[in-house]
Amino acid sequence: MQNKMSGSLNHAMIDGPAGRAAQEYANQFGQPGFQDITRAYIDQNYAGYTEENQETWRTLYDRQMEYLADHASNVYLSGARNIKLVRDHIPYLSGPKSVNTFLMPLTGWQSKAVPGYLPAKAFFACLARREFPTTIVIRPKESIDYLPEPDIFHDIFGHVPLHADPTFADFLQTYGKAALTTDDPHHTERLSRLFWFTVEFGLIREGGRNRLYGSGLISSPGESKHALTSKEVDRRPFDLEAVCNTSFEIDHFQPILYVLDSFEQLRDAMDTYAKRLLDAARDNAAV
Ligand SMILES: [Fe+2]
């Protein structure tokens, strides 16, 4: 998959020797001699952000947070407050005012800067360690409304507030461990669907209303409203088997969404599925 974005993206932030070495390591992760996922991490290189980059963050934050205040899950909103997500500047990943400083005592999760797309096993290895591989670049100003690839607005604004919730935090780590365990393409596909319909595009029922929590919805002004209001969307109650059997398409607004009753429901369903996969892996190893 292509990992570079077009437009006036500040490639200098990720294209240096350290970025290239980290990406090469990630691409080979899992092969003999490539078992240390921390070597896929890089520094955020915060000084590399331009004033235009900072303006893009503020514009995106303002545009989306006002809508989310009344339409996002309370778990997302309190997470955003707890990690001190602010409009004034692109989040810091290290230092006393960083999201990681506030996250650590809450759940132990951390966001780790990566140079680009991580292959599946490398991505799962990060999650299994309670580490979230985070794109550090931000979308070009001319692509402010839509970008197919993740950027720091999607990865931090969209994903990280939920990592402050202990139940979601446990779910995501269990997901990573389970996904790391299996090499069965059947289960790999089911797990990618589970990720898609929950972490990326999930809805949750709170106070008698559907609310947003999936990062793809949270970070998208257009799709967040569509997900909650369009008659074209089939909103189904969450059921792990049903989710794992539902295929998805990536290039348009989602026609099917799944609605959780609670994050405990998601965590418990994942625990059950993970146990199945871990037992199967143990049985295979014993044969
Ligand atoms: Fe995402």
Boltz pocket constraint, residues with backbone or C-beta under 6 A from the ligand:
constraints:
  - pocket:
      binder: B
      contacts: [[A, 150], [A, 154], [A, 155], [A, 159], [A, 199], [A, 200], [A, 215], [A, 216]]
      max_distance: 6.0
